[in-house]
Amino acid sequence: MAKSPEEVHPEKAFGWAARDSSGLLSPFKFSRRATGEKDIRIKVLYCGVCHSDLHMAKSEWEGFSIHPLVPGHEIVGVVTEVGSKVNNVKVGDKVGVGCLVGACHSCDDCNSDLESYCTKMILTYSTIYHDGTETYGGYSDTMVADERYVVRFLENLPLDAGVPLLCAGITVYSPLKYYGLAEAGKHIGVVGLGGLGHVAVKFAKAFGAKVTVISTSPSKKDEALEHLGADSFFVSRDQEEMQVNVI
C-alpha cells in the first residue's frame, strides 16, 4: 500500500495544495525529506505567486501537473539546518530557492552551470525527485533543497520585495546580461509592463540604460515614467505614435 504524502518522509510539513485541475487550494499535510549532507532546510517566510503556478495548479500545461500539487517557486526564508558538507550557507542566513531543485549533474549543461537546459532537470514542484518522490513547492512552511539550488540574500535586501527576483527577476536579468545590454549608454525597449516588464525597467535603469516602455495600456504610463523611472512610453495600439517614435 502506497504511503500518504504525510508519511513519505520523516519531516512533517504543512502547505496549500491544488488537489485537482480546478486549481483550488486547500490545507495540505505532507512531509519533507531529512536534511542530507548537501541539503539546506529553510523556514519559508515568503513565496511569490507566479502565473506559472496557476497554470500548473489547473493542469493547463498538459503532462506537467501531478496532484496534489503544492505550487510556489519564488521561495525565501531563513536557514534552520544545514548538511555536513554544506560550505556556503549557515543557520540563520536568509536564502531563496527558485524554479529548479535538481538535475543530472553530469551532462555538459550541468557542468556549465546551465542546469535549466538539462534533460533531467527537476522542478521545484510537481516533478519526481532523485529518490522517486514528488517535489512540493513554497506554498508551505518549510523547504529542503540541495545547496546547489539555494541562493543567499543580501542582508539589506527586503525578503518580501526580493522574492520575485527568483523567477521574474532572473528571467529578464539573464538576457540583459547575455546580450550585452547590462551597461550604461544602451537604449532598451521593454514590451509590456507586467510582472516581468516592470522588473526589466528597474534593472535596465540600474544599469544606466535609457528605457522605452511599449504597452497596450495607456493607464500604465504614469507607473512607467513616474514610479519606475522609464524615459519614454508609447502605446502600441496607437499606430501613428508607433510610426513616429519607434519604426
Secondary structure, DSSP 8 states (H G I E B T S, - for coil): ----TTTSSSEEEEEEEE-STT--EEEEEEEE----TTEEEEEEEEE---HHHHHHHTT-STTT--SSB----SEEEEEEEE-TT--S--TT-EEEE-SEEE--SSSHHHHTT-GGG-TT-EESSSSB-TTS-B---SSBSEEEEEGGGEEE--TTS-HHHHGGGGTHHHHHHHHHHHTT-SSTT-EEEEE--SHHHHHHHHHHHHTT-EEEEEES-GGGHHIIIIIS--SEEEETT-HHHHHHHT-
